[in-house]
Amino acid sequence: MQINIGDKVKFLNETGGGKVTRILDAKTVIVLNDEDEFEIPTLKKDLVVITSQAEGNSSASHSLTTTKSVTTSAKSEPLKVQKEDIYFAFVPKAGYDITSSPLDLYLINDTNSILLYNFFNQNGERFEGITTGNIDPNSKILLTEFDQKNLGNLSAFNFQILYYQAGNFSPKAPINKTVKIPAIKFFKSSSYKLTDYFHEQVILYKLTADNIEQKLDELSQKDFKKIIREKEGETTKIKSPKLNPKTNILEVDLHINKLIDSVTGFSNADILNFQMDKFHEVLRDNESNKGKKIVFIHGIGNGTLKQKVLTELKRKYKRHSSQDASFKEYGYGATLVTIK
C-alpha cells in the first residue's frame, strides 16, 4: 500500500489515527497521533489511508544550507513511482520561458531507502559545500536554486550519498559522483523533457547511471554543440582568417559574428571560449612562421575578450612580441602579434 507524508490514516488494530509525518523505510512510517500528539512508529500494513495528501503539500525535510546561493528552504515531496534509482533535476520556475527561467535543483530518491546526502559545487580541485541532510524513500527534495545569469558559469556538481534502512538490510555501496554540466543544455528547449517526477518539463540526470550514461553526460561542451548541430541539421559555418594582400598581415576578427554564422544556444561563456579557441588555433597554425604578423581584432566592448587575449599572450606566448595594432587601420580594438 502506498502511504505518503501528509496522509491522514487510521489504525487497524486499535482506535484512533493521525497524520503521517515521516517514512522510516519501505514498511514503517511515523504517525502523529491525533489524541495525544505523540509520534508513533507504525507498520504500513497496520494503517488505512483516510485522506491522501496531494503531491507537493508534504512536510519539510531537514537540510543544512551553507551558501548564499540557497535562497529557499528544502522541501520534501512524495512520489508515486517506485524504482531503485536516484536522480537530480533542474526545474524551471513557473511563469518564465523555459530557456530563460531561473532553475530549482532537486534531488530525487526513487528507492525504498532513506538517503543521507552531501551536495557540493566543484571548481577544479576545490569543493564548495552547498547543503547536507537526508531524504525519505520515494520523495524529492529541493537542494538549491540558480539565477539565469549564473547558469553559464556552472562547472560541476559532486554528490555523496549513503543508503539506510531500519531492520534487515543488505548494505549498498555509497555513491560519490561528480557530474559536469554542459552550460549549453540550459538554453536549448530540446534539453527539457517530461518525467514521472514533475508536471513541467525538466533536465534530468541519473546519479545511479552506468558508465556509458555517465560518459554521455560528461561530453565536452564542444562535442555537445557538435552533436546538437548535427541532430538539428544546423548549417553553421566556421569562417577562416584572411590575409591582407597589401600588408601581408593575417587578420583574425574575433567578433563572434565574424567567426560563426549562428550562436543559437550559446551562453556568454560559450562565446568567449569559442573566440579563445580560434585565437589559440591561429597561433598554433603559425608557430613555425618566423616573422609572421597577425592582427587579432577583439574590439573594445567591455574589455573581457581583449584582457583574455593579452593574458594568454603573456602567459603562453611570451616568446612572441605583441603591441597595439595600427589605430589608423584597426581603431583601438586590435592587437598585433609577431611570431618569433
Secondary structure, DSSP 4 states (H G I P E B T S, - for coil): ----TT-EEEESSSS-EEEEEEE-SSSEEEEEETTT--EEEEEGGGEEEEEPPPTT-PPPPPEEE-STT--S---EEE-S---SEEEEEEEEPTTS-TTTS-EEEEEEEESSSEEEEEEEEEETTEEEEEEEEEE-TTEEEEEEEE-HHHHTT--EEEEEEEEE-SSS----PPEEEEEE--GGGGG-GGG-B--SS-SS-BEEEETT--HHHHHHHT--HHHHHHHHHHHHT----BPPPEEETTTTEEEEE-SHHHHBS--TT--HHHHHHHHHHHHHHHHHHTTT-TT-EEEEE--STTSHHHHHHHHHHHHH-TTSEEEEPPHHHHTTSEEEEE--
